[in-house]
Amino acid sequence: MSYPDRRSTILNELREAQSRHDGWLPPEALQEVSDELDLAPAQVKAVASFYDMLHLEPVGRHMVEVCTNLSCALVGAQAVLEAFQDELGVRAGETTEDGAVTLRAVECLGGCGRATVVAVDHRYREPVSAEDVPAIVGELRDGR
Amino acid sequence: MAVRELLLAGADERDLTKLKEYQALGGYESLAKARGMKPEAVVEELIASNLRGRGGAGFPMGRKASFLAKETGKPTYLVVNADESEPGTFKDREILTRSPHRLLEGCLCAAHAIESENVFVYLRGEYLDAYEVLSQALEDARRAGLLGDVSLTIHRGAGAYICGEESALLESLEGKRGQPRSRPPFPAVSGLYASPTLINNVQTVATVPLIVEHGGAWYASVGAEPSPGTVVFSLSGNISRPGNYELELGTPLRTLLYNIGGGPPGGRAIKAIIPGGSSTTVMTPDQLDTALDFNSVAESGSQLGAAAVIVIDDRACMVQLALRASQFYMHESCGKCTPCREGTRWMVQLLRKIEDGEAVQSELDLLLSVCDRMMGKCLCALGDFAAGPVIQYVAHFSDEFQRHLDEGGCPFHGESSLDGIFAPVDQHSHSPVAEVPA
């Protein structure tokens, strides 16, 4: 590492803490990062609450993120999101009751030429159409 | 055909993520050449090339490099902005995943030019594929001894559009919330860790080896003056052949949309074009003969921005489009400056009322007034990015906005291609809600 100030590593520390704590940052995870970097808990939470990929509430074992920004929206992102909502029985922003899958609408993922872009556990699937959705959900359910 | 692959040259034929393949095409020869030159001579070539920044602002890279404070007793930093998040933009990801060594060679050439031994690549957190490819390429380059005395670190973001703004990026890189700084001082004087810092976009830095190889005068002769060279255009939306296309600057918009992109699917009519990502102002089909270079697009009243061309066909409701774009900026406003934090929220509320047919005439005027009070009032350009395009949506499609008011709702009656589109800003939080006893 070539940072002159260890505080620069905070996003990596939070990312690692999140992966140790089932994909989100409970208070004890924030405390671990505070201790590690010798920062006040408030400073750590200020950073953690700023970034979309860091979660301060529990999430499912899998994460499905559907881009609904302009380029995807123009070619049918809404139908893709609705298909996920129907298939999973949750609304965007919610987690299935069994804790298996969190569904989110997200802003532009940078795959606009292969819209609609869906990130499944942070791996891009592009393009995804509404017809592809049952197979993706089945894949996640099989993997638990 | 106006396609001219310089940055992406060879990427179709070879696996340029492999060091040997890149070297087989002469890769890293520019680095050897640059290191044989005096640093200031490399900067001179960059100035002569008139290479303008590809991240959106279009500032000449060579001049920016020449502004760096000297003999400060502090290290000089090179920071590469790979936080590509402008809606419609996916060019840097293409370069990162298909020709990562070109970026690394550009970093090392530029580091030599500005006498820096510390390079950070701030990579968008969501770009996991690019992170893996670039990390491997960096490891291979390091093992081959190409880094010399330079320390090059890939720094991953964690999801925040604003971190593509250079001063917010520096804050984030220092481990803070990504909120823009007031300027001056500019990064060239006081940037990362209060030290002289040169920040440039991926594509800009990846162009440097070409300029070292062929000379600044050669690069200045490619494409359109006074914004020469090639740019990777990201083409998306209602278009038959979306994708990234590297073109000489100055290529007509019509050529990109019809000869290369194949026009909208099903032969539909183009209603509007966003030429540089959602922060740039809309163009209309009567402007199809505009040359795609920084100055010509500016003369047409818009901006080339990040060269992310979004095509909108005649099925889209422009109020819905403006609303969805505004929801994005509301979501991404960092909250530091009041006009942007409050203005983006207010814009969304007013556009929602117009779309739902609940707005009165004075609220359309109020929308424009809110936009006006945001423009140029904030520390960074995010407020302008939100407000500027909406002013132009209203100006170019005033009849359509007016019909929403007159007809008490959307004239598309649920048939717009954007109907019902859901924005993350409307997402419920996972926070438990206390049950209120009856």
HADDOCK unambig.tbl for C-alpha pairs under 7 A between the chains (distance, minus, plus):
assign (segid A and resid 2 and name CA) (segid B and resid 151 and name CA) 6.94 0.50 0.50
assign (segid A and resid 7 and name CA) (segid B and resid 174 and name CA) 6.46 0.50 0.50
assign (segid A and resid 7 and name CA) (segid B and resid 175 and name CA) 5.09 0.50 0.50
assign (segid A and resid 8 and name CA) (segid B and resid 173 and name CA) 5.68 0.50 0.50
assign (segid A and resid 8 and name CA) (segid B and resid 174 and name CA) 4.52 0.50 0.50
assign (segid A and resid 8 and name CA) (segid B and resid 175 and name CA) 4.13 0.50 0.50
assign (segid A and resid 9 and name CA) (segid B and resid 175 and name CA) 6.49 0.50 0.50
assign (segid A and resid 10 and name CA) (segid B and resid 175 and name CA) 5.52 0.50 0.50
assign (segid A and resid 11 and name CA) (segid B and resid 157 and name CA) 6.99 0.50 0.50
assign (segid A and resid 11 and name CA) (segid B and resid 158 and name CA) 6.77 0.50 0.50
assign (segid A and resid 11 and name CA) (segid B and resid 175 and name CA) 6.98 0.50 0.50
assign (segid A and resid 46 and name CA) (segid B and resid 177 and name CA) 6.84 0.50 0.50
assign (segid A and resid 47 and name CA) (segid B and resid 176 and name CA) 5.88 0.50 0.50
assign (segid A and resid 47 and name CA) (segid B and resid 177 and name CA) 5.00 0.50 0.50
assign (segid A and resid 50 and name CA) (segid B and resid 177 and name CA) 6.08 0.50 0.50
assign (segid A and resid 51 and name CA) (segid B and resid 158 and name CA) 5.54 0.50 0.50
assign (segid A and resid 51 and name CA) (segid B and resid 159 and name CA) 5.12 0.50 0.50
assign (segid A and resid 51 and name CA) (segid B and resid 160 and name CA) 5.60 0.50 0.50
assign (segid A and resid 52 and name CA) (segid B and resid 158 and name CA) 6.57 0.50 0.50
assign (segid A and resid 52 and name CA) (segid B and resid 159 and name CA) 4.75 0.50 0.50
assign (segid A and resid 52 and name CA) (segid B and resid 160 and name CA) 6.37 0.50 0.50
assign (segid A and resid 53 and name CA) (segid B and resid 158 and name CA) 5.21 0.50 0.50
assign (segid A and resid 53 and name CA) (segid B and resid 159 and name CA) 5.27 0.50 0.50
assign (segid A and resid 54 and name CA) (segid B and resid 158 and name CA) 6.89 0.50 0.50
assign (segid A and resid 57 and name CA) (segid B and resid 430 and name CA) 5.92 0.50 0.50
assign (segid A and resid 57 and name CA) (segid B and resid 431 and name CA) 6.53 0.50 0.50
assign (segid A and resid 68 and name CA) (segid B and resid 421 and name CA) 6.97 0.50 0.50
assign (segid A and resid 68 and name CA) (segid B and resid 422 and name CA) 6.60 0.50 0.50
assign (segid A and resid 68 and name CA) (segid B and resid 423 and name CA) 6.42 0.50 0.50
assign (segid A and resid 69 and name CA) (segid B and resid 87 and name CA) 6.87 0.50 0.50
assign (segid A and resid 71 and name CA) (segid B and resid 88 and name CA) 6.06 0.50 0.50
assign (segid A and resid 71 and name CA) (segid B and resid 236 and name CA) 5.92 0.50 0.50
assign (segid A and resid 71 and name CA) (segid B and resid 237 and name CA) 4.61 0.50 0.50
assign (segid A and resid 71 and name CA) (segid B and resid 310 and name CA) 6.60 0.50 0.50
assign (segid A and resid 73 and name CA) (segid B and resid 418 and name CA) 6.07 0.50 0.50
assign (segid A and resid 73 and name CA) (segid B and resid 421 and name CA) 6.62 0.50 0.50
assign (segid A and resid 74 and name CA) (segid B and resid 237 and name CA) 5.72 0.50 0.50
assign (segid A and resid 74 and name CA) (segid B and resid 238 and name CA) 6.55 0.50 0.50
assign (segid A and resid 74 and name CA) (segid B and resid 417 and name CA) 5.98 0.50 0.50
assign (segid A and resid 74 and name CA) (segid B and resid 418 and name CA) 5.97 0.50 0.50
assign (segid A and resid 75 and name CA) (segid B and resid 237 and name CA) 6.50 0.50 0.50
assign (segid A and resid 75 and name CA) (segid B and resid 238 and name CA) 6.68 0.50 0.50
assign (segid A and resid 78 and name CA) (segid B and resid 420 and name CA) 6.96 0.50 0.50
assign (segid A and resid 78 and name CA) (segid B and resid 421 and name CA) 5.36 0.50 0.50
assign (segid A and resid 78 and name CA) (segid B and resid 422 and name CA) 6.82 0.50 0.50
assign (segid A and resid 92 and name CA) (segid B and resid 427 and name CA) 6.34 0.50 0.50
assign (segid A and resid 93 and name CA) (segid B and resid 427 and name CA) 5.21 0.50 0.50
assign (segid A and resid 93 and name CA) (segid B and resid 428 and name CA) 5.49 0.50 0.50
assign (segid A and resid 93 and name CA) (segid B and resid 429 and name CA) 6.53 0.50 0.50
assign (segid A and resid 94 and name CA) (segid B and resid 430 and name CA) 6.81 0.50 0.50
assign (segid A and resid 105 and name CA) (segid B and resid 423 and name CA) 6.67 0.50 0.50
assign (segid A and resid 105 and name CA) (segid B and resid 424 and name CA) 5.16 0.50 0.50
assign (segid A and resid 106 and name CA) (segid B and resid 424 and name CA) 5.47 0.50 0.50
assign (segid A and resid 107 and name CA) (segid B and resid 328 and name CA) 6.92 0.50 0.50
assign (segid A and resid 107 and name CA) (segid B and resid 424 and name CA) 6.78 0.50 0.50
assign (segid A and resid 108 and name CA) (segid B and resid 85 and name CA) 6.61 0.50 0.50
assign (segid A and resid 108 and name CA) (segid B and resid 87 and name CA) 5.33 0.50 0.50
assign (segid A and resid 110 and name CA) (segid B and resid 85 and name CA) 6.42 0.50 0.50
assign (segid A and resid 110 and name CA) (segid B and resid 88 and name CA) 6.95 0.50 0.50
assign (segid A and resid 110 and name CA) (segid B and resid 89 and name CA) 5.91 0.50 0.50
assign (segid A and resid 110 and name CA) (segid B and resid 90 and name CA) 4.72 0.50 0.50
assign (segid A and resid 111 and name CA) (segid B and resid 90 and name CA) 5.76 0.50 0.50
assign (segid A and resid 112 and name CA) (segid B and resid 88 and name CA) 5.64 0.50 0.50
assign (segid A and resid 112 and name CA) (segid B and resid 89 and name CA) 6.95 0.50 0.50
assign (segid A and resid 112 and name CA) (segid B and resid 90 and name CA) 6.58 0.50 0.50
assign (segid A and resid 112 and name CA) (segid B and resid 236 and name CA) 5.70 0.50 0.50
assign (segid A and resid 113 and name CA) (segid B and resid 235 and name CA) 6.35 0.50 0.50
assign (segid A and resid 113 and name CA) (segid B and resid 236 and name CA) 5.05 0.50 0.50
assign (segid A and resid 113 and name CA) (segid B and resid 242 and name CA) 4.90 0.50 0.50
assign (segid A and resid 113 and name CA) (segid B and resid 243 and name CA) 4.52 0.50 0.50
